[in-house]
């Protein structure tokens, strides 16, 4: 009887840990986002990024704009204005998602 509860506890602990890790990744992505920058594809291989910041020193404020070009090795996505990820990363995320789903189904079948 106790073993059944420890197995359920282990399952729920893994489920909660997975949820926390997913949330941590999403929070990290939100923290590193810059609200005051714009980017657009200049052509199929170049992403132009423009960042605007307001800097205030002792009550005097000045707006600083920085523009730079980033070369996209795997092309520039004109619709979303981002560089395409390498193919192994794109397919890796799909493979990882399938593995997580299969493990979750196995654990649910095994312990529930």
C-alpha positions as a Markdown table, in Angstrom:
| # | Residue | x | y | z |
|---|---|---|---|---|
| 1 | Unk | 0.0 | 0.0 | 0.0 |
| 2 | Unk | 2.8 | 2.4 | 0.9 |
| 3 | Unk | 4.7 | 1.6 | -2.3 |
| 4 | Unk | 1.6 | 2.6 | -4.3 |
| 5 | Unk | 1.6 | 6.0 | -2.7 |
| 6 | Unk | 5.4 | 6.5 | -3.2 |
| 7 | Unk | 5.0 | 5.6 | -6.9 |
| 8 | Unk | 2.2 | 8.2 | -7.2 |
| 9 | Unk | 4.3 | 10.7 | -5.3 |
| 10 | Unk | 7.2 | 10.1 | -7.6 |
| 11 | Unk | 5.0 | 10.5 | -10.7 |
| 12 | Unk | 3.5 | 13.8 | -9.5 |
| 13 | Unk | 7.0 | 15.0 | -8.5 |
| 14 | Unk | 8.2 | 14.4 | -12.0 |
| 15 | Unk | 5.1 | 16.1 | -13.5 |
| 16 | Unk | 5.6 | 19.2 | -11.3 |
| 17 | Unk | 9.3 | 19.3 | -12.0 |
| 18 | Unk | 8.6 | 19.2 | -15.8 |
| 19 | Unk | 6.0 | 22.0 | -15.4 |
| 20 | Unk | 8.5 | 24.2 | -13.4 |
| 21 | Unk | 11.2 | 23.7 | -16.0 |
| 22 | Unk | 8.9 | 24.7 | -18.8 |
| 23 | Unk | 7.8 | 27.8 | -16.8 |
| 24 | Unk | 11.5 | 28.7 | -16.1 |
| 25 | Unk | 12.3 | 28.6 | -19.8 |
| 26 | Unk | 9.4 | 30.8 | -20.7 |
| 27 | Unk | 10.3 | 33.3 | -17.9 |
| 28 | Unk | 13.9 | 33.4 | -19.1 |
| 29 | Unk | 12.7 | 34.2 | -22.6 |
| 30 | Unk | 10.4 | 37.0 | -21.4 |
| 31 | Unk | 13.1 | 38.6 | -19.2 |
| 32 | Unk | 15.6 | 38.7 | -22.1 |
| 33 | Unk | 13.1 | 40.3 | -24.5 |
| 34 | Unk | 13.7 | 44.0 | -25.4 |
| 35 | Unk | 10.6 | 46.1 | -25.7 |
| 36 | Unk | 12.2 | 49.0 | -27.3 |
| 37 | Unk | 13.8 | 47.3 | -30.3 |
| 38 | Unk | 12.6 | 46.7 | -33.8 |
| 39 | Unk | 13.9 | 44.3 | -36.3 |
| 40 | Unk | 13.2 | 43.5 | -39.9 |
| 41 | Unk | 14.7 | 41.5 | -42.8 |
| 42 | Unk | 16.7 | 43.7 | -45.1 |
| 43 | Unk | 17.0 | 40.8 | -47.5 |
| 44 | Unk | 16.9 | 37.0 | -47.4 |
| 45 | Unk | 20.1 | 36.8 | -45.3 |
| 46 | Unk | 20.4 | 40.0 | -43.3 |
| 47 | Unk | 18.3 | 41.0 | -40.3 |
| 48 | Unk | 18.4 | 44.6 | -39.3 |
| 49 | Unk | 18.0 | 45.4 | -35.6 |
| 50 | Unk | 17.3 | 48.9 | -34.3 |
| 51 | Unk | 17.4 | 49.6 | -30.6 |
| 52 | Unk | 16.2 | 52.9 | -29.0 |
| 53 | Unk | 17.0 | 53.7 | -25.4 |
| 54 | Unk | 16.4 | 56.8 | -23.3 |
| 55 | Unk | 19.3 | 57.6 | -21.0 |
| 56 | Unk | 18.8 | 60.1 | -18.2 |
| 57 | Unk | 21.7 | 61.5 | -16.2 |
| 58 | Unk | 21.0 | 64.1 | -13.4 |
| 59 | Unk | 17.6 | 65.0 | -14.9 |
| 60 | Unk | 18.8 | 65.4 | -18.5 |
| 61 | Unk | 17.5 | 62.7 | -20.8 |
| 62 | Unk | 18.8 | 61.8 | -24.2 |
| 63 | Unk | 17.5 | 59.2 | -26.7 |
| 64 | Unk | 20.1 | 56.9 | -28.2 |
| 65 | Unk | 19.4 | 54.7 | -31.2 |
| 66 | Unk | 21.7 | 51.9 | -32.4 |
| 67 | Unk | 21.2 | 50.1 | -35.7 |
| 68 | Unk | 23.1 | 47.0 | -36.8 |
| 69 | Unk | 22.9 | 44.2 | -39.3 |
| 70 | Unk | 23.0 | 40.5 | -38.3 |
| 71 | Unk | 23.8 | 37.9 | -40.9 |
| 72 | Unk | 21.3 | 35.0 | -40.9 |
| 73 | Unk | 23.2 | 31.8 | -41.8 |
| 74 | Unk | 19.9 | 29.9 | -42.5 |
| 75 | Unk | 17.9 | 32.7 | -44.0 |
| 76 | Unk | 15.7 | 35.5 | -42.7 |
| 77 | Unk | 12.0 | 34.9 | -42.0 |
| 78 | Unk | 10.3 | 37.9 | -43.6 |
| 79 | Unk | 6.9 | 37.1 | -42.0 |
| 80 | Unk | 8.2 | 37.1 | -38.4 |
| 81 | Unk | 11.3 | 39.2 | -38.9 |
| 82 | Unk | 13.7 | 36.7 | -37.3 |
| 83 | Unk | 16.6 | 34.6 | -38.4 |
| 84 | Unk | 15.7 | 31.0 | -39.1 |
| 85 | Unk | 17.1 | 28.5 | -36.6 |
| 86 | Unk | 19.4 | 25.7 | -37.8 |
| 87 | Unk | 17.5 | 22.7 | -39.1 |
| 88 | Unk | 18.8 | 20.4 | -36.3 |
| 89 | Unk | 17.4 | 22.7 | -33.7 |
| 90 | Unk | 14.0 | 22.9 | -35.4 |
| 91 | Unk | 13.7 | 19.2 | -35.7 |
| 92 | Unk | 15.3 | 18.7 | -32.3 |
| 93 | Unk | 12.4 | 20.6 | -30.6 |
| 94 | Unk | 9.9 | 18.4 | -32.4 |
| 95 | Unk | 11.7 | 15.2 | -31.4 |
| 96 | Unk | 12.0 | 16.4 | -27.8 |
| 97 | Unk | 8.3 | 17.2 | -27.6 |
| 98 | Unk | 7.4 | 13.7 | -28.9 |
| 99 | Unk | 9.7 | 12.1 | -26.3 |
| 100 | Unk | 8.2 | 14.1 | -23.5 |
| 101 | Unk | 4.7 | 13.2 | -24.6 |
| 102 | Unk | 5.6 | 9.5 | -24.8 |
| 103 | Unk | 7.3 | 9.5 | -21.4 |
| 104 | Unk | 4.3 | 11.3 | -19.9 |
| 105 | Unk | 1.9 | 8.7 | -21.4 |
| 106 | Unk | 4.1 | 5.9 | -20.2 |
| 107 | Unk | 4.2 | 7.3 | -16.7 |
| 108 | Unk | 0.4 | 7.9 | -16.7 |
| 109 | Unk | -0.2 | 4.3 | -17.9 |
| 110 | Unk | 2.3 | 2.8 | -15.5 |
| 111 | Unk | 1.4 | 4.6 | -12.3 |
| 112 | Unk | -2.3 | 5.6 | -12.7 |
